[in-house]
Amino acid sequence: MNIPSTVRTYLADSGGRFKGRQTDAGRHLEETVSLAGLSLEQVVRPVMLRSGKNYLMAVIRADQQLDLERISQLFKREFSLCTPVEGAELLNGCQLEALPPLAAPFGIRAIMDRSVEAMAQVYFPVGVPGLLINADAANFALLHAETWKGHRIARDQTEQAQSADQRDGMRRKVQQVNDLPAMPGLATELIRIKNNPYAHASELAAVIEQDPSLSAQLIRYATSPLYAYQGKISSVEQAIVRVLGMDFVQDIAFGLALGKAFNNPKEGPLGLNSFWRHAVYTATLTQALCERMDFQRRPSAGMGYLAGLLHNFGILLLGHLFPAQFQRLNQAREQHPDTSLLKLEQEILAVSHTEMGLWLMDAWDMPREIANAVSGHHNPALQGDYSIYANLVFVANVLLKRHGIGESEVMEIPEELLQRIGLSVEQVEAALGSVLRDKDGLAFMASRMAA
């Protein structure tokens, strides 16, 4: 059996010392390892990933499962698994059941799980079935001089099973509708009006005025610098007719009413005070971004506001259903402000606020525009039906993070994203400026929501 020339040359040029272990060729790597009298814990394998036109090799132990979400978090971009055939094509000359965990000879970048770095002896395939190469840690390191190291990108199967059990347990509880916060009655009435094509402003105003706090927020919003209305607004009906319009008020009132379903702790980086400050700013900025888009491509400003307001509702649901876990996460966020919230959630909960939020949106039968924003607002590469709202919320989060508001894993908006949604840097900065000019009004609305 001949080792593919690309691999053979790379091993020779590395200057390392390697030994081969020949055995019968198994149908797959696991069988070959067993035939060689080894355990999977002693063997290293590659996992081939792609993000757009870019490829990445993850080097992990053969008994582990790759944590794909963690990879995407580390590189701030969405990665997916290559198909087996695609992986074999990238490692040209190597057979599918024996792909080597060597990226450099094929011009590919690699990242290695830190458990591999801790192995004293390593066995790995080299592209030909039935042959495993043995190297000690120092010699294996020679083959990965340019590989990213020090990251935990894989889970042991036992750990994976525990995380899956925890996730499934949380999912089951979320899906038990009796445990979920019911959609507030006011929100239900607003849905009834929205579905009535003959409803008029006075009817909508009468429903909203059942909640004095909500009424005050809408009147304050109508008089904010965002609209520059010079007249006097003293009632909800005037705010609807003169400034905001029926559709927009229905959306904004609906979102604000939904927030009444939760009664979480107020303090801490994930408490209600911080949560509603971020939510109100994001909603207002998402609305402003909608209004700066070309008219023919412009999505609903009201739906944009609602997407921004609800995008982190998974955090509220976490606090509502799992107060002990929420307290741990809130404390961890306070102690590690520079660590990604998604990473902390994965380590503490094995489930993210985006997943929790999507379960809630499904249970409440919310529109797909909102569900996509809730589940996809951390993914700038998201495309397809209704992705525009998730894209705009992502942009809003990046802009606000620069001013110490909310959560974003990156500080720059990808140029490709701006081009795709049809906004320029000047336009998004102008939208941000218009929102920041109304700090007092937004602080008022946030305080009302957190009360």
N, C-alpha and C positions, 0 to 999 in steps of 0.2 A: 504494500500500500504506500503510495507516494503522497507526502504532504504537499498541498498546493504550493506552487513556487513562491507566491507572494508571502505566504506565512513562513515558509522555510527560510527565505532570504531575511525576513524580519527577525526571526529567532537568531540566525547566525550573526547578523550585524549588531544585535543588542549587546553581545559580549557576555551574555549570561550562561549559566550552566543548567541544563535541562536533561531529564531522563524520560524515556518513553515507557508506557505500560500498554502492551499489546493484548487484545482480547478479541473474542468473537464480536462481530458488529451487531449491536442491538437494533431494533426497529426505531428506537428513539434514545435520547441521551440517558434517561433513567434506566433503561434496560442495559445499556452499555456499562453504566456505572455498576449496576448489580453484578453483571458478568465479570467485571474486573475485581470484584470482592471489596468494593469501596462503598461508602455511604454518601448520600447527596450532600451532607454537611462538609465533605472534603473537596467538593467540586464546585468550580465557578462556571457560570454560563452568561451569555449575552442576552439582552432584550432590546430589540431594535424599535426605535420610536421615530415619529415624524411630526413636524409642525410646519404646515405649508410645504415649501420646497426644501426645508432643512431637516437633516437627520441627526439622530443622537443614539449612541449605544449606552445602555445601562448595564453595568457589570455587577452581578449579584451572585450569592451562593445558590446552588441548584435546588436547595430545599426551601428557598424563600419565594415570596410573591412580591412583585414590584408594586410600590405605592405610586401609582400614576398621578394621583392628585398632588402629591408632594413634589414630584418632578415639575409639574406645571407651575406650582407655586414658586419653586426655586428659580426657574428661568423666566417667570412673569409672562408665560405664553402657554397656550393650550397644546399639549402633546397627545398623540394617539398611538396605539400599537400598530406597527407595520404588519402586514400579512406575512405568513411564513415564506411565501414565494418571494415577496418583495425583500425580505431580510436576506434570503439566499442570493438574490441578484445584487444586493449592495456589497455582500462579501463574496465577490466574484471568484469562482473556482472552488468554493467550499460547499459541501453537501449539507442539505437541509437538517439532517439529524445530528450534525456534528459542527455547528457553527462556532467558531473560536471567539472568545471574549477579548479580541484584539481589534482596536479601532484604527490606530494610527496607520498601519500599512494600507488601509483602504481609503485614507483621506477623510475619516469621520471623527468627530469629537466624541469623547466618552466621559461618563461620570460613574464613579465606583462607590458602592455602599461601604460604609465604614467597617462593617463586620468582615468584609473581605480583607481589608488592610490589617485586621487583627489575626488573620490565619497564619500559622507558622509554616504550614506546608499547603500547597495549592495543586490540585489536579484540574486540567482543563482540556477540552477538545481542540483540535487544530485543523478541522475541516474535512477529515477523512474518518468514516465510521470505524469503530473498533480500536482507535488509538487515543490514549489520553497522555498528556505530558505532565510531568511532576516538576515543580520548582519550589524552592523555599521562598520566604517572604521577600528577601533582598533581590533575588533574581527575577521574581515575578514583577517587582516594582520597576525593574529596568524596562519592562515592556509597557509601562504606564506612566512614563515621565511627564506627559502632558495631559493626563487624565485628571478631571476634577475629583478631589477627594475630601474626606471629612464630613460627608453628608449621610444622613440616614434616609435611604430611599427605598428600603425594602422591609418587609415584615416576615417574621417567622410564621410558619403555618399555625402554630398554637396561638400566637398573638393575633394573627389574622382571624382565626376562628372566634377568639374572645371579642375582638372588635366587631365582627359580624354579628355575634350574639347580642352585644350591647346595642348596636345599630338597629337590629331587628326588634329588640325589646322596646326601644324608643319609638320606632316606626309604628309598632302595634298600638302603643299607647296613644300616639298622635291620631291614628286612624280610628280609635274608639271615639266616636262622635260625642258620646256623653261626657267625655273628659275635656273635649275641646271647648273653648269659649264660644258661646253661641253668637251668631251675628246679631249685633244690637238691633232692637226694634226700630230705632230711627233709621238705621241703614236699610232695613227691609222696606220701610215706607218710601225711602228715596228710590229704591229699585222700582217700586210700583209706579211712582211718578215718571221715572225715566222711560218705562215701558208704555206709558200712556201718551200717544201722539197729540192728544187734545189738552194735556195739562198746561196750565198757565202759571205765570210768575207768582200770583197771589197764593195759589195752592202750594207751590214749592216753598214759598216764604212761611206759610202757616205751619208746615211740617218742621222746618228748620227752627222756627221760633219756640218750639217745644223745649229746646235746649239753649238757655241763655248764653252759656259759654260759647257754643258754636255760633250763635248769632253775632256775638261780639267779635269773634275772630273774622267772620266774613265781612262785617262792616269795616273793621280795621284794615282788612286786606284791600277792600275796594278803594280805600282812601290812601293807600300806600303810594310812595313815589313811583312805583312800577307803572301806575296808570296815569299819574299826573292829572287826575280829575280835579277841576277847580271848584265844582259845586259842593253843596252840603249833602252828605249821606247820613240819614238818621234812622233808616229801617232796612231790613233784609230785602224787602221788595224793591226798594230804590237801588240797593247794591246790585240786584239782579238786572233790573230794567235799564239803568243808566250806565253801568260800568261793566259788569262781569258777564252777563248773559246766562241763559238757562243751562246750556250744556256744561259750561265750565263750573257753574255753581253746583250742579248735580254731582259732578266728579269730585270737586274739592270737599263738599259737605259729606259725601259718602265716605271718603278716606278719613276725614276727621272723626266721623261717627264710629268707624270701625275701631279706632284707637281706644274707645271707651270700654272695650271688651276686656282690657288687661289692667291688672293692678300690681305692677312689679315694684321692686325696690327703687328708690329715687336716686340713691347715691352711687358713685363709682363710674368708671368709663363706659359701662354698659347700662347704667341705671336710667330711669325715665328722664331725668334732667338732660343728660348728655344725648340720650336716644332721640328725644323730640327736637332738640336743637339741630342735630344732624338731619333728621327727617324733614323738618320744615325748610331748612336751607336747601337740601337736595331737591325737594319738590319744587320750590320756587325757581331754582336755577334750571332744572329740567324744563319747566314751563318756558322760561326765558329763552332757552336754546331752541325749543320747538318754534317759537315765534320768529327766530332769526333765520330759519331755513327757507329755502326757495318755496314760494307759494304752492307750486305744483307738487312738491315732494313733502310738504309740511304735514306732520302728524297732528293729531288732536292735542291742543295745549292742555285741555282738561285731563285727558288720559295721561299725558306726560307728567302733570302734577301728581296725579294719583300713583303713577309708577314710582316716582321719586319718594313719595310719602310712605309707601308700603314696602319698599324694596328690602328693608331689613326687619320685616315683621317676624321673621324666624327667631330673632333675638327675644322679642316679646313673648312668643310662644314658649321658648325655652324656659324663661323665667316663670311663666304661668304653670307649666306642667312639671318642671324639674327644678324646683327652687334650690336644692342642695348643689346640683351640678352648675346651675347658674351662678351661685355664690362663688364656687371655685373658679369658674371662668372669669368672673368679674374681678376677683382678686389677682388672678394670673395676668389679666390685661393691664391692671394697675402696676404690677411689678415688672412687666415686660412690655412697655409701650411701643418698642420698636420691632417687636415680633409680630408677624402676620396674624391677624385674628383667625384666619382659616387654619393656620398651623396650630395655634393653641386649641382650637376646637377639635381638631383631629387627634391631638395628644390627650385631651381631657375627656372628650365626649365620643369620639369616633363617628361624629356626625356634624355637619356644618349648618350654620344658620340659613344658608341658601336652600339646603335640603328641607330643613324644618319649615321654612317659609313656603316652599312649594307644596309640601303636604297640606299646610293650612289653606293655601289658595285653592287647591283641589277640593278640599273638604267644603270650602265656602262657595265653590263653583264660580270662581272669579274669572274674568275674561283672560284669554290666552296672552293678550298684550301685557297684562299685569303679571301673570304667572312667569312669563319669559323674563321680565325685568327682575323679578324676585330670584329666579334661579340662575340668571346669566349675567348679572351686573358686575361680576369680577372678570369677565371674559371679553376682552376687546376684539377678539377674532370672531365673535358670534355673528352669524349671518342667517338669513332665511326669513320666514314669515314672522312678523311682529318683532324682529330683532332690534328695530330702531329704538324702541323704548329702553331696552337693556343697554344699548350703545350710548344713548344720551345720559342715562344714569351713571354709567362708567365715566364719561367725560366730566359730569358734574362732581363726582366723588374725587377725581384727580384734582380738579380746580380748587375744591374746598379744602382738601388736605393741605394744600400749600398755605392755607390760612388757619391751620390748626383745628379744622372742623371735620370730624368723621374719620372714616377708614378708607385708605387706598394703599395698595401694595406698591404702586409706582407713582412717580411724580411728574412723568411726562406722558402726553397723549400721543399715541402712535400716529404718525402722519397719514398712514394708510387708512386709519379709522376716520380721521377728519375728511379725507377725500371721499370715502365711501358714503358718509352721511351728508356730505355737501356743505360743510362748514369750514370757515377759515380760522386761523389762529386769532385774527383780529375780531371776528364775530364772537368767538367763545369768550375772549377777554372782555368784550363789551357787555356780554350777557352777565358775566361775573360781576363787573363793576356796577351794573344796575341793581343787582341783588344786594351787594354789600352796602349800597347807599341806604338800604332800609333795615339796618341792623336793629333799630328800636322796635319796629313793627314785627320783625321775625322773632325777636326775643319775647315779645308780648304773646305771640301765638304759641311759641314753644312752652312758655310758662303755664299757659292755660291748659295745654295738653297734658303736661306733667302733673298738674294739680290733683 
